[in-house]
């Protein structure tokens, strides 16, 4: 099952995709946020173009597991995706993925500019990797 992952942020949307067997993941692109309609249309294009059978959206829960403002924004985005896409849309806990992505890029000796350009895609890759590793039960 090929899955597309989304790291939904206030400025950017990171996109990653798995292979058809759901074993490997790769970064696809970073969408610069504009309007909700334009963002949804780009995601729809990528789902169709990459032949994704499921969309996994990172849900930024607080460390205690509760939902805050960021999770509420993601929830509204997910509801819109569910209404617009022909494939299942699920959420996956993304706590600490941005931190993990930042640490990985520092370990790879990426400079600040490179980290800014790639952080959203890498976070989406981590969300998807974690989702697939846990058995994609949603």
Phi, psi and omega in degrees: 000118178278126180240146176248132181250148181232128168255103187268114179242179181286331181249328185225160173235115177275138182235135174222160180219151176263169172284174184298334180270354181072032182258313182247157177232152176216152176289146178248298181192170171246123178267125175282119184301138175230267175247159181300319180298317180293317179298315179297318181297321178294318178297316179301315178301314182295320178301314181289315183295320182270000179057043178287140180257356181200149175242130179244120182251129178293130179253112185279081178284156173289166183300333178275002178091357180276163179265136175246199181299317181297318179294325177295318177298317178297319179301318178295320178297316180297317179299320178293318177300316180301324180285334187259336186257152180268004180244159178298143176238124181233161175252158178217133180306123182247019180308131176072005179292322179295320177296315179298319179298315180299315180297319179297320181290324176295317178299328179275006177062036177281139179284174185301318180297314179298320180295319178298320182291326189253350188299320182291320178294317181294321177298319177297321177298318181293318177303313182292318177301313180297317179300312181292323180295325181277009173094004177046053185279347182287000000 
